[in-house]
Amino acid sequence: MRCTQATLESFCIYGVCPLYGVGVLSELRKHFTCTPVDGMHGLKDVMTWQGSYYLFTNDHAMALIDGVLTDTSHRKISNRIKVFAIKVNR
């Protein structure tokens, strides 16, 4: 499963599989209010955040919902991975 599809399914949006993260954000905005979070953040640090977030790097998409990460890459969670975050108000 593509990371973009898994991310959207975390937000209960099915049947959509964008090729790029821009498509994920466009789809999320059809259903929710989205607010950018300033700066880049270490992935391990954001794991403590509560609420719903669309997380992304230049080549990967993830969802964080109340501290639970949906990530198809199976990489080790560390602060070496820097992500941008969009708060998804559900």
N, C-alpha and C positions, 0 to 999 in steps of 0.2 A: 504494500500500500504506500502511495506517495505521502510524504510528510504533509503536504498541503491538504490532502483529503482527510488524513487522520486528525489534523488540527481542527478542521471544520466540523468533523463528526464529534469532537469533544464538546462543541457548542451546539450539538443536536441539529446540525445542518447537513443533510444527506443528499447524495446524488450529484455532488459538485466536486470536481477534482482539477483545480487550477494548476497550470504549469508553473506559475511563479507566485511569490508571496504577495505581490500587488493584487492578484486575484483573490487571495484569502482575505485581505483587508477590504476589498470592494464587496465581497460577499458578506462579511461580518457587518459592514455598515448598512446593508439592506435590512438587517434584523435587529441591530443593537446600536447604541451610542458608543463611540470609540474615542478615547482620549490618549494621546501620546504621553509617555513617561519620559522626562528629560534624561539624556545621557545614555551611555552604555553601562551595563551591569554584569557582574559575574554571575554565571548561572547558579552556582551554589548559594549565593546571597539571595537571589530572587525566590528560591525554594521556600523561604520563610514568609513570603507575602501571602496575604489572604485576599480573596476576590478572584476575578477572572482576568486573565491576561493572554494576549497573543504575543509570543516571543519569537524573534527571528534574528538570523545572521544574514550574511550576504548570500548564502546558499542553502538555508535550512529554516523550516517553520516548526514551531512547537506551541502547545497550549499549556498553561498553568492555571489550574482551577483549585482554589483553596489549598495550595501546597502540593497538589498532585500533578505531576508532569506527564503529558502525553508527548512522547518523543519516539520516532521510529528509528533513530540512529543507534541506540543502545551504547552511546558513548558514556564514559565515566563523568559523573556530575562534578565539575570543579569550576573554580573561578578563572581558570585559564580560558574557558569558553566565555566570550563576551557576547551579550545579547542586547538588542533593542526591545522595548516593551510598549505594547499598546494596551491600556486598560479597557476591558470590554464590560460595559455596564449592562447587565442582564436584567 
